[in-house]
Amino acid sequence: MKNTKETQIKDTKITEEGKEQYWCDNEQWGIIDKSEKEIVPCRFDEVYEIENTDRLYFVNEGGWENGHYAIFDTDTQDIIL
């Protein structure tokens, strides 16, 4: 499997937008583009593309029982909502 920075990628799937969603060794999800550049860091329990935007993702972090959903902005590389 591919590596990004310090992350071992264990599994991938192609999103509707043609980007690659990946599951890594910390058992969380992130997004890389076709050139394997990390777009969304591999730190989320779930990652979903938001339609009609190429920079915002709907994410879940903090675990299934105590976690929360948020919007991740790839421009700022931070949670915005």
Rosetta blueprint (number, residue, H / E / L):
1 M L
2 K L
3 N E
4 T E
5 K L
6 E L
7 T E
8 Q E
9 I E
10 K E
11 D E
12 T E
13 K E
14 I E
15 T L
16 E L
17 E L
18 G L
19 K L
20 E E
21 Q E
22 Y E
23 W E
24 C E
25 D L
26 N L
27 E L
28 Q L
29 W E
30 G E
31 I E
32 I E
33 D L
34 K L
35 S L
36 E L
37 K L
38 E E
39 I E
40 V E
41 P E
42 C E
43 R E
44 F E
45 D L
46 E E
47 V E
48 Y E
49 E E
50 I L
51 E L
52 N L
53 T L
54 D L
55 R L
56 L E
57 Y E
58 F E
59 V E
60 N E
61 E E
62 G L
63 G L
64 W L
65 E L
66 N L
67 G L
68 H E
69 Y E
70 A E
71 I E
72 F E
73 D E
74 T L
75 D L
76 T L
77 Q L
78 D E
79 I E
80 I L
81 L L
